[in-house]
Structure formats: structure tokens, C-alpha cells
Amino acid sequence: MGAIVCRKGHEITRFPQHFEGPTKFCPNCGSPAVTACETCGAAIPPGDVIYDWTPPTYCGQCGSPWPWTAASLASASELIDMLDGLTDEERQALKGTLGDLVVDTPGTEVAAMKFSLLARKASQEGGRALRTIVTSVATEAAKRLILGPWKHGYNVDRSLNGYSYGLDALEQEPTWPDS
């Protein structure tokens, strides 16, 4: 038996044989639980890593997107249509990046850079919302390029013992703790 994930991508459990909680609906959002691919019936792989597991974006047996991937891509596409500050051609180009952001392909880096440039042209609120939706299903490489190394992974905090480091430190006046 594989992992159990809700239709919106929240992990319910990766180890159902050792889980005693409810598994029919998500305790976070109430969405129905998914245990297998709706196209081919393959179980959701639980992964090898104990920590920092992310539900897969596509089924490894048939290649169909998992429901959370399809929903995120549909939401991103709908939001792109509503963004201010972009021409119709730029909206189409932005939609064209989505497929290469959720799987590592030779075009992922180009797609991530194009996505970042076009998302910045959009309104601040719309661009931020779009980045949030897309990075929820993007590959690690695409996330690093879209968010930058200081806003992704282990450097989320960007301060240590009162000292800022990274890009935030460059944007601020230096401050030193009182001696």
C-alpha cells in the first residue's frame, strides 16, 4: 500500500499500515483522500526519505498528473488570464512555462527564468499568488530559480544570532549588536 494524499496535495500519511487516524478525508482541508492513480490504479509511492517528502507530481506508471498537480496547473492558468500588466502574448508565454516547471527537462531553467521575468511584470499581488501556486508543484531546480537560493530550502530564516546574511543583508544598512 502506498501513501495517502488529499486531492489538494496535503500528505495524510505515507505509511498507512502504521497510521491509526482517519484516512478518507484530509484533516487540513476536508478534501477526499487519494490512494492510487485515477487513470491506472498505481499506488502513490511513499518515497525513501523520512523527512521533507513531497507528493509526486505525475504517476510513475502511466504519466498522468496527480489531482493536486492538475488542480495547481489549472489554478495557475486561470490566474495568468486575470493578471494585469501582461499582453496576451506574454500570458500565453507564461502558460507555456508551466509544463517545464513541474518536471525536470532540458527546458526547466529557461522556463523558470521566463516565468520569473514575466511574473515580475504582473501586479505584485498577482505575481506573488502565481509564484505560490506554481512553486507548490514545481521541481526543486525550478523553485531555486524562481524563488532564489535565499528564499528556498535551508536558508529560509536568513539570519543567525542577530546578523542578516544573503540578499537581505545586501538590501539593509548594516547593524551591529551592542557590545
C-alpha positions as CSV (number, residue, x, y, z in Angstrom):
1,M,0.0,0.0,0.0
2,G,1.3,3.5,-0.9
3,A,0.9,6.9,0.6
4,I,-2.4,8.7,1.2
5,V,-2.6,12.3,0.0
6,C,-5.7,14.5,-0.4
7,R,-6.8,15.9,-3.8
8,K,-5.2,19.2,-2.9
9,G,-1.8,17.7,-2.2
10,H,-1.7,17.5,1.6
11,E,0.0,14.4,2.9
12,I,-2.3,12.4,5.2
13,T,0.2,9.6,5.7
14,R,2.9,7.9,3.8
15,F,2.7,4.8,6.0
16,P,-1.0,3.8,6.2
17,Q,-0.1,0.4,7.7
18,H,1.2,2.2,10.8
19,F,-1.4,5.0,10.8
20,E,-4.5,4.9,13.0
21,G,-6.1,8.2,12.1
22,P,-8.9,8.8,9.6
23,T,-7.9,8.3,6.0
24,K,-11.0,9.1,3.9
25,F,-10.7,12.9,4.1
26,C,-7.9,15.4,4.7
27,P,-7.7,16.7,8.2
28,N,-6.3,20.0,6.9
29,C,-8.8,20.9,4.2
30,G,-11.6,18.2,4.1
31,S,-10.8,17.1,0.6
32,P,-11.2,13.4,-0.3
33,A,-8.2,11.2,0.1
34,V,-6.4,9.7,-2.9
35,T,-4.6,6.4,-2.5
36,A,-4.0,5.5,-6.1
37,C,-3.8,7.0,-9.6
38,E,-7.2,7.6,-11.0
39,T,-6.0,6.6,-14.5
40,C,-4.1,3.3,-13.9
41,G,-4.6,2.4,-10.3
42,A,-1.0,2.6,-9.2
43,A,-0.3,3.4,-5.6
44,I,1.2,6.8,-4.6
45,P,4.9,6.0,-3.9
46,P,5.8,6.8,-0.3
47,G,9.3,7.8,-1.1
48,D,12.6,6.7,0.6
49,V,13.2,9.8,2.7
50,I,11.7,10.0,6.2
51,Y,11.6,13.8,6.3
52,D,10.8,16.5,3.7
53,W,8.8,14.2,1.5
54,T,6.7,15.9,-1.2
55,P,3.9,14.1,-3.0
56,P,4.9,13.3,-6.6
57,T,3.6,15.5,-9.4
58,Y,2.9,12.7,-12.0
59,C,2.1,9.0,-11.8
60,G,5.3,6.9,-12.4
61,Q,3.2,4.1,-14.1
62,C,1.1,6.0,-16.6
63,G,2.4,9.6,-16.6
64,S,-0.9,11.2,-15.6
65,P,-0.8,14.2,-13.3
66,W,-1.9,13.6,-9.8
67,P,-5.1,15.6,-8.8
68,W,-3.1,18.2,-6.9
69,T,-0.8,18.8,-9.9
70,A,-3.7,19.1,-12.3
71,A,-5.5,21.5,-9.9
72,S,-2.4,23.7,-9.3
73,L,-1.7,23.9,-13.1
74,A,-5.4,24.8,-13.8
75,S,-5.4,27.4,-11.0
76,A,-2.1,28.9,-12.3
77,S,-3.5,29.1,-15.8
78,E,-6.7,30.7,-14.6
79,L,-4.7,33.3,-12.6
80,I,-2.5,34.1,-15.5
81,D,-5.6,35.1,-17.5
82,M,-6.5,37.6,-14.8
83,L,-3.1,39.2,-14.3
84,D,-2.7,42.9,-15.1
85,G,0.3,44.2,-16.8
86,L,0.8,41.5,-19.4
87,T,-0.1,41.3,-23.0
88,D,-2.0,38.3,-24.4
89,E,1.3,37.0,-26.0
90,E,3.0,37.3,-22.6
91,R,0.2,35.4,-20.9
92,Q,0.5,32.6,-23.4
93,A,4.3,32.5,-23.0
94,L,3.8,32.4,-19.2
95,K,1.3,29.5,-19.5
96,G,3.8,27.8,-21.8
97,T,6.4,27.6,-19.0
98,L,4.1,25.6,-16.6
99,G,4.8,22.2,-18.1
100,D,8.6,22.6,-17.8
101,L,8.4,23.8,-14.2
102,V,6.8,20.7,-12.8
103,V,9.2,18.2,-14.3
104,D,12.9,18.5,-14.8
105,T,13.5,18.8,-18.5
106,P,16.2,20.5,-20.6
107,G,13.8,23.5,-20.8
108,T,13.3,23.8,-17.0
109,E,15.9,26.5,-16.4
110,V,14.7,28.6,-19.4
111,A,11.1,28.2,-18.3
112,A,11.9,29.2,-14.7
113,M,13.8,32.3,-15.9
114,K,11.0,33.2,-18.4
115,F,8.4,32.6,-15.6
116,S,10.3,34.9,-13.2
117,L,10.6,37.7,-15.7
118,L,7.0,37.6,-16.8
119,A,5.6,37.1,-13.3
120,R,7.5,40.3,-12.2
121,K,5.8,42.3,-14.9
122,A,2.4,41.4,-13.5
123,S,0.9,43.2,-10.5
124,Q,2.7,42.5,-7.2
125,E,-0.2,40.6,-5.6
126,G,-0.9,38.6,-8.8
127,G,2.7,37.7,-9.3
128,R,3.1,36.6,-5.6
129,A,0.0,34.5,-5.8
130,L,1.2,32.9,-9.1
131,R,4.6,32.1,-7.6
132,T,2.9,30.4,-4.6
133,I,0.7,28.2,-6.7
134,V,3.5,27.2,-9.1
135,T,6.1,26.5,-6.5
136,S,3.8,24.2,-4.7
137,V,4.2,21.7,-7.5
138,A,7.5,22.9,-9.2
139,T,10.7,20.8,-9.2
140,E,13.4,21.8,-6.7
141,A,15.5,23.2,-9.5
142,A,12.7,25.4,-10.7
143,K,11.9,26.6,-7.2
144,R,15.5,27.7,-6.6
145,L,15.4,29.7,-9.8
146,I,12.0,31.2,-9.2
147,L,12.5,32.0,-5.5
148,G,16.2,32.4,-5.3
149,P,18.6,30.5,-3.1
150,W,17.9,32.6,0.0
151,K,14.2,32.0,-0.1
152,H,14.3,28.3,-0.7
153,G,15.3,25.3,1.4
154,Y,17.6,25.6,4.3
155,N,18.1,29.4,4.0
156,V,14.5,30.5,4.7
157,D,15.5,32.1,8.0
158,R,18.3,34.3,6.6
159,S,19.6,35.4,10.0
160,L,21.8,33.9,12.6
161,N,22.4,35.3,16.1
162,G,21.0,38.7,15.1
163,Y,23.1,39.0,11.9
164,S,21.4,39.0,8.5
165,Y,23.1,37.2,5.6
166,G,22.3,36.7,2.0
167,L,20.4,39.1,-0.3
168,D,18.5,40.6,2.7
169,A,21.8,41.7,4.2
170,L,22.8,43.5,1.0
171,E,19.5,45.4,1.0
172,Q,19.8,46.7,4.6
173,E,22.1,49.1,6.3
174,P,24.5,47.0,8.5
175,T,23.6,46.9,12.1
176,W,25.8,45.5,14.8
177,P,24.7,44.3,18.2
178,D,25.7,46.5,21.1
179,S,28.9,45.4,22.7
